[in-house]
């Protein structure tokens, strides 16, 4: 009798798992595969479906939101008519369609009158950031994935502490995993000061658990609500390409881009920080403040907050939208490229339409398994005319997407599932001919020194390398 009950329970669980896959798996092939496994291997199939088949990352993030712990609950209605439509980009249909897509999937309006300046590496970014902190009068909001406590990190600790001592409201948000990259931990350095420090999902089994995913990968600094900085640069000595201390090996140094931002879009950067801060601390903020427009600047921009709790996979949809709307050229610079089927189709589709599609990747990656997984997709892109280049060392951490003459997408997100689906990211969507031209020159200069990858080179890989690359490609949803 007991054995019969166990058999009934096992088959009931297997049927329940198969029904769940049928109802909630969006990919028909994945749904069919899991149904076959669950029904063909009673008990064992259900166990593996529970272990590997459920998207706990999205479920957990959405659950927090539903229980009042979530972020991004306030959605902004985007007006159909605004002064932004008067600017040059939206006189053509492709930019109008792209803007309409972004209006729907993002929560923030496109705002005019901004000024965005590119900063190369820590040599340019850190002095600008420290200068802004030094003259802060009311508030400083800093969010970073890594806060290194050596050398330049100590400069930021000192600057932020001094600002708090003179009465500035200083909030520092560090990712709970990113803080483990350095010793002593940054929270120890701020102990006893007036700086308010919080950790995003610290490794703690007592509250929300120990997560390798669901990380806050954003890099935001907002000073007095009017000057902002965002991009790919953490607070780390590695970003000082030429002035690093001797204990930073040359092979550990990182090339990167950051951006100084002024204008109304800084208000959206501050909103993103406040949402994260509320999620971590429970502190609430009232009102919404967008700085005044910068005179004679027609730069249109909006902040794009993305994460696994969002209704849309915003970054995927927006990049696919860019590729579908491009008419002349799409240029992508990213340290990690792991495209899914939708992205591969969009890249190849743009190339087949006659759009020049270019991708720059680092020749030497700090994550070898990601590098191998990327190479598993190269042949399919190269076959249809996508241009791929390797940029020589040091490791290039820059993130950049350019379309035609006006559009740029900049920020913290990489072109991989971890940024697009698993972690919390912040990008800026920008329509500005001057910024596009500046970044385009930077991109073209790198192409001149980069090594093009050919289809023949991929075909010449020996069997072991092909097996290795394609083996790691199997794990792309988790890399």
N, C-alpha and C positions, 0 to 999 in steps of 0.2 A: 504493500500500500504506500509506504514512504517513497519507494522508487517511482511509482506511478505519479505521485504528486510532484516529485522533482522533474520528471519528464515533462509534465504539463507546464510547470513553471518555466523550464528552459525553452520549450516551444513557444510559450506565450511571450517571453522576452524577445525571442528571435522574430516573431511576427510583429511585435510592437516596434522593434528597431527597423524592420523592413518598411513598415508603414510610415515611420518618422522620416526615413530616407526618401520615400516616395513623395511625401508632403513638402519637405523643406530643402532638399538638395536642388539647387538651381541648375546644375549641369546634368543633363539627362544621362550622359554616359557614367558619371559618378554615381548617380542615383541607381541606375541599373546594376552597376558593379556591386554596390553595397547591398542591394536587395538579393542578388545571387549569393553573395557571401553569407548574409544573415540567414537565409533560408537553406542554403546548401550545407552550411556548417552550424547547425543549431547550437546555441550557447556560445561557442567559440566566436562565430561571426558577430553576434550581438556584443560580446565583450570587446572585440577590436573596433566595432563601430562606436561604442561608448568611449573607447580610449583615443581613437584617431579620427573618427568621422564627424564628431560634433565640433562646431566652431565655438569653443568656450570663451575665446577672447571677445568676440562680438557679443555673445550672450551675457558675459559677466559685465562688460562695459554698459550695455543697454539696461541691465538689471540695476546697476548703481544709479543710472539716470532715472529709472522708473520709481526708485525708492527715495528720490529726493537728494541723492548724493551726486547726481550727474552734473555735467557741464554742457554748455551749448544748448540750453533750453529756450533761449530767447531768439526767435527768428524775426528777421527784419523784412517787412514788405518792401519790395523794390518797385519804385514808381515806374510806370511805363514811359513817361515823358520826363526828361531832365535835360539840363544844360549840357550834360556830357554828350548827348546825341549830336550836338552841333559840331563836334570836333571831327577832324579829317578821317580817322579810321572808320567811322561808322557811315561814311558815304558809300561804302562798298558792301555788297551782300555778305561776303564771307565773314567780315568782322562783326556785322550785325548778328549773324547766326551764332557766332562764338560767344558774343556778349549775352545773347538770350540764354544760351546753355548755362553760362556762369551765373546769371541772375537766378536761374531756377535751382541750381544745386548748391550755391553758397548762401550764406545767411546775411550777407552784408552788401550794401549798395556800392556801386562804382562811384568814387568821388574824384573831383577835379582839383587842380591847384596844388599838386604835390611836387616835391623836389627829391630825387633819389640819386645818390652818388655812390659809385662802386669804390670799395676799399679792398686792396690786395694784401692778403696775409696779415699777420699780427702787427707787422711793422707799420701799416697804415691804420688798421682798425683799432688797435688798443690805445694809441695816443688820443684818437678822437673820442673814444668811449670814456677814457679817464678824464679828459678835459670837460666833457659834458657832466660827468659826476661831480667834478670839482666846483662847478658853478651852479649846481642844483640848488633850488630854493625851497621847493615844497615836497616833491616826491621822487623816488627812484624805484623802479620795478625792474628787477633782473631775473630772467629765467634762462637756465643753461643746462644742458645735459651733463657736461663735465665741468667741474670747477677744480682745476689743479691748484694745489696749495704750495707749489714751489715757484720761486722767482716771480714771474709776472702775476701769478695768482695772488701772491702776497701784496703786490701793488694794488690790486683790486680790493682785497680785504681792508687794507689801510684806507684807501680812498672812500670806500663805503662806510667804514667805521667813523671816519672824520665827518662825513656828511651827516650821519645819524647824530653825532655829538653836537653839531650846530643846529639841530632841530628839524632836519629833513626826515620825512617818513620813508624809511628804507625797507623794502621787502625783497628778499632773495629766495628764489625757488630753485632747488637743485633736484635733479632726478635721483631717486633712491638707488638705482643701479649705477648711474654715472658718478655718484659721489665716491664709489668704491675704487675708482681708478687712481686715487691719490691718498697718501698718508702724510701728515695727519688729516683726518676728515675736516672738511671746511666748516662744519658746524662747531667743531671744537675751537676753531680760530675766532669765531664770532661770539663765543660764550662770554657773558659778562658785558657785552656791548649793547647798544640800543637798536642794533639791526634785527629785524624780524626775519628769521630764517625758517623755511619749511621744506620738507622733503616730499617729493611726489612718489607715492607708493613705495615707501622704504621696505626693504626685505624684512618683513615681520609677520610671523604666523598668527599673531594675536588679532590682527584686524583684517587686512585684505590679502594676506598671503605673500608668497614669494614668487614674483612674476618676472620671467625673462622678457616677455612681451608686455604690451600696455605701457611702454616707457614714454616719458615726455622728452621727445627729441628736439623740442623747440629751442631756438636761441632768440631771446627778446631782451632788449634793454630800452626802457622808456623813461625819459627824464622830464619831470615837470609836466608830463602829458603833451609835450610839444616837439621833442626830439626823440627819434627812435633809431634803433640799430637792429638789424636782423640779417640772417644769411646762414652760412654753414660753420662759422667759427665758434668753437667753445672757448672757455677760459683755460688755456693750456699753453705751456712753453713751446710745445711742438709747432704751434702756428707761427712762431718767429723763425722765418726761413733762414735769415742770414745772421740774426743776433742771438741765437739760442745759446744757453750755457753749455759748458763742456759735458755735463751729464746727460744731455739730449743727443743721442747718436744721430749722425746725418741721415741714416736710413729711417729714423723715426720722425723726421720733420715732415710737415704737411703744407702743401700749397692749397690756398682756399680763397674764397670771395666772401665779403661781408658788405653791407650797404647801410649808409647813413640816410635816414628818412626824415623829411619834414613835410608838414601839411596835414590836411584832414585825415589821411589814412593812418596817421600815428594814433588817432583815437581808436581805430579798430585794433591796432596792436595792443593798446592798453586794455581794451575789452577782452582780448584773448588772454592776456596775463591775469586779469581779474577773475575770469571764469576758472582758470586753473587754480588760482589762489583760493577761491571759494570752495572748489572741490576738495582741496587738501585741508584747509583750516576751518571752513564753515563761515568765514568772515564775509559779510555782504557789503555791496557798494550800491550807492544810489546815484541816479542821474547818468547822463551820457554826454561826454564833452569831446567834440571834434575841433581841433585847432583851426585857426583861420587859414584860408588859402594863401599860398605863396604867390605874390603878384607876378604876372607875365610867365607863369608856368602852366602849360596845358597838359601836364602829366596826369593821366587818369590811372587810378589804382584802387585795389580793394584787398583786404586781408582774407586769406583762405585758411580757416582752421579745419583740420581733418583729424579723424581718429576712428577707432573701431566702434565707437558708440554712435557714429553719425548714421543717418538714414541712407545716405549715398556714399559710395566709394568715390569721393569727390575728385581726388587727384587722378585716378584712372579715367574717369569720365572726361575730365577737363583736358588731359593730355590727348586722349583719343579725339576729342573735339578739335583741338589744335591741328592734329594731323589730318583730320577730315576737311577742315576749313582752309588749310594752307594752299596757296596758289603758286608760290615760287620756291620757298626754301624753309626748312626746319632744321635747326641746329641744337643738338643736345649735348651737354657736358655733365657727366655724372660719375661718381666713383664706383657705383654698383648698378649694373644693368641686368635685371632678371625679368624679361617681359613675359607676360602670360599670353594666352592665345589671342585675346582681344587686342593687346598691344602689338603683337607680331603682325596681325592682320592689318591694323591701322598703319603701321610703319611701312609694310610692303605695299599697301593700297596707295599711300601717298607717293611712294617712289614710282609705282606703275602709272600714276597720273601725270608724271613728269616733274613732280616736286623734288628738289634736291634735298635729300635727307642725309644728315651727317651726325655721327655720334663719336664723341671723344671720350675714351676711357683711360685710366692709368695703366701703364705697361706693367708696373709692379704693384699688386694690390696688397693691402694690409690683411685681407681676409682671403687666403688662397682658395678656399672651397667656394667662395662666391665667384671668384675669378674663373674657376673651372666650370661652374654652373652656367656662367655667362657664355663661355665659349661653346657650350652645347647648343646654343641658339644661333650662333653666328652664321653658319652655313645657309640657314633658311633666309636670313636677312640679306646676306651678300648675294644670294642667287637672284634676288629680285631688285637689286640696284641700290640698296642702302649702303652708304659709305661709313666704314668704321675705322677709327684711328686709335693707335696707342700713343699716349703722351709719355715721354721718358720720365724717369724718377727725378726728384722725390715724389712721393705719393700725392696725387691730386685729389682733393676732397671737395672741389667746387661743384655746385649744382646750378644748372643753367638751362633754360629752354627758350629759344628764340623762334619766332615765326614771322616771315616776310619782313616788312619794314617798320612795323609799329609795336609788335607784341613781345613781351618777355614775361617769363615766370621764374621767380627767384625765391630763395628761402632755404628751409632746412631739409626738405624731402629729397630722398634719392629715388631712382627709378627701379625700385625693387618692392616685393610684397611687404617687407618689414615697414617701410615708410608709407606705402600706399594703403595698407590694410591693418597692420598690427600695432603701430605706434601712433602717438599724437604728434602732429607736425604743424608748422605754420609757414605758409608761402605768401608772397605778394604777387598778384596778377597786375601787370603794368602795361598800359598803352602809352608809349612815349617814343617818338621817332629818334630823339637825341640819345636816350638811354640805349635803345636798340642798336643804334649805330656804334656807340661806344663799346658795348658788349660784343657786337659783331666783329669789330676790329680786334678785340682781345681773342675771340674765337679763331679768327683767320690767322692771326699771328701764331697761335699754337698749332694750327694745322700745318703751317710751314715747317715746323720742327718735329711733327709727329710722324709715326710710321703707319702707312695704310695697311690694313689687313685685307688679304685677297682670298677668294674662294679656293684658289689653288693651295694656299697655305693651310687652310682648314682641311682640305682633302689629303694633304701630305702628312698629317698627323699619324703617328703609328697607332697600332690597334690598342695598345695599353692606354695611351693618352685619350683616344676617342671613348674608350670604355669608361675611363675615369671621369671625363667631362660629362658624359651623358648620365653616368650614375649620380653625380651630384645634382644634375638638372632635375632628377626625380624628386628632390627635396626642396625645389624652389618655392612652394607655398609657405615653407617654414624658415627660409634663410633670411 
